[in-house]
Amino acid sequence: MKLPSFDYACPATIAEVIALLAAHGGEAKPIAGGQSLVPMLAFRLTAPTLLVDLRKLSELRQITITDAGVALGAMVRWRDILDAPRLRQAHPLLVAAVEHIAHYQIRNRGTVGGSLAHADPAAELPGIAVTCEAEIVARGGAGPRVIAAADFFRGALVTALRPDEIVTEIRFPAWPRRRRYGFREFARRRGDFALAAAAVAFDETEQKFCNVRVGAIGVGDRPVRLNAAERALEGGVIAEAAVAGCAAAASSAVDPPDDIHASGAYRKTLIGVMVERALHDAIGGLIV
Ligand SMILES: Cc1cc2nc3c(=O)[nH]c(=O)nc-3n(C[C@H](O)[C@H](O)[C@H](O)COP(=O)(O)OP(=O)(O)OC[C@H]3O[C@@H](n4cnc5c(N)ncnc54)[C@H](O)[C@@H]3O)c2cc1C
């Protein structure tokens, strides 16, 4: 399908990008990898009058690993994450999730900032951001601001970004060295968006679950932490019965709508199964 017509700009600085977005009052859109925006244009789901290309903003391509955590610039691509060996130690759950994203060609172009701003409820990065209490840095005419991931995603394809703001960075808190994790998703075909996915993490202290995180993707209009499922494990002994209780709590906590890909009832069951499998991966040999 042919795209609607639009003007195109490719500025070299963030300040110029923001000035262009501000001048067009919501009629302009940034373009990063184009892997979500171009299909949206083709289907006439959006029709900006100006596309502002971010590809010259090399300062947004940084991956920074410090004692405080991991920071990814908005123009970091999926391929960059998978090709950064230090990230596998610094944030193994993030890398495990990114391995499920789309196909080779899309991973070569799709970016961190594009995924966050697009806010697909079934996308992996927003889910990991919410599960791990990441912060998203946005910059616009009023300067930079930091938004908790839990507050950033407002609904399907809706975020807290203002029309003149771009995402510049996402920051993940430091990953404790011995933290255990699991990520499981189910998609009809390899590379498709997940019908449902679960991200879990916990620290093991004297055979007990501590600092439990259970995140769910694809079962609502945005990614969520499942607090009831976390409570089912927190402080308890690491045992099969606890895993089953957590999976049941996860399933009860969600109320996904029916859509063309699956019924809500199917997704409700599926998230329990994904949580159970992810927990088993995280627990490994801890259950004796
Ligand atoms: C066939 C196919 C399968 C896919 N499967 C998956 C999948 O399994 N999991 C998954 O997570 N994704 C999947 N994707 C989406 C892919 O990961 C996209 O690349 C990603 O969601 C958007 O990144 P982008 O850089 O391509 O953004 P673009 O398409 O360039 O932009 C997307 C949106 O974000 C805005 N935007 C871009 N960058 C910024 C920024 N820095 N600040 C503010 N706004 C910005 C744009 O204006 C636009 O509204 C798939 C895509 C395709 C085509």
The ligand as an ORCA input file, in Angstrom:
! r2SCAN-3c Opt
* xyz 0 1
  C       6.134     -8.111     11.501
  C       6.468     -7.374     12.783
  C       6.551     -8.132     13.940
  C       6.858     -7.467     15.145
  N       6.942     -8.217     16.281
  C       7.241     -7.607     17.441
  C       7.336     -8.341     18.647
  O       7.197     -9.559     18.681
  N       7.611     -7.647     19.788
  C       7.790     -6.280     19.801
  O       8.033     -5.708     20.858
  N       7.722     -5.578     18.669
  C       7.453     -6.208     17.493
  N       7.380     -5.454     16.352
  C       7.572     -4.005     16.452
  C       9.034     -3.634     16.367
  O       9.738     -4.101     17.499
  C       9.157     -2.116     16.261
  O      10.410     -1.892     15.765
  C       9.001     -1.294     17.495
  O       7.834     -1.528     18.205
  C       8.992      0.192     17.159
  O      10.278      0.623     17.012
  P      10.739      1.490     15.771
  O      12.101      1.980     16.106
  O      10.596      0.693     14.536
  O       9.716      2.700     15.859
  P       8.942      3.509     14.700
  O       8.141      2.556     13.886
  O       9.886      4.395     13.982
  O       7.995      4.395     15.591
  C       6.958      3.812     16.347
  C       6.212      4.929     17.097
  O       7.071      5.495     18.085
  C       7.295      6.892     17.819
  N       8.704      7.103     18.173
  C       9.773      6.457     17.680
  N      10.879      6.793     18.374
  C      10.484      7.681     19.304
  C      11.152      8.377     20.344
  N      12.456      8.232     20.594
  N      10.430      9.217     21.109
  C       9.094      9.385     20.917
  N       8.409      8.745     19.954
  C       9.104      7.883     19.167
  C       6.919      7.118     16.376
  O       6.470      8.434     16.160
  C       5.789      6.097     16.222
  O       4.595      6.635     16.741
  C       7.096     -6.066     15.151
  C       7.025     -5.328     13.969
  C       6.705     -5.976     12.796
  C       6.644     -5.163     11.526
*
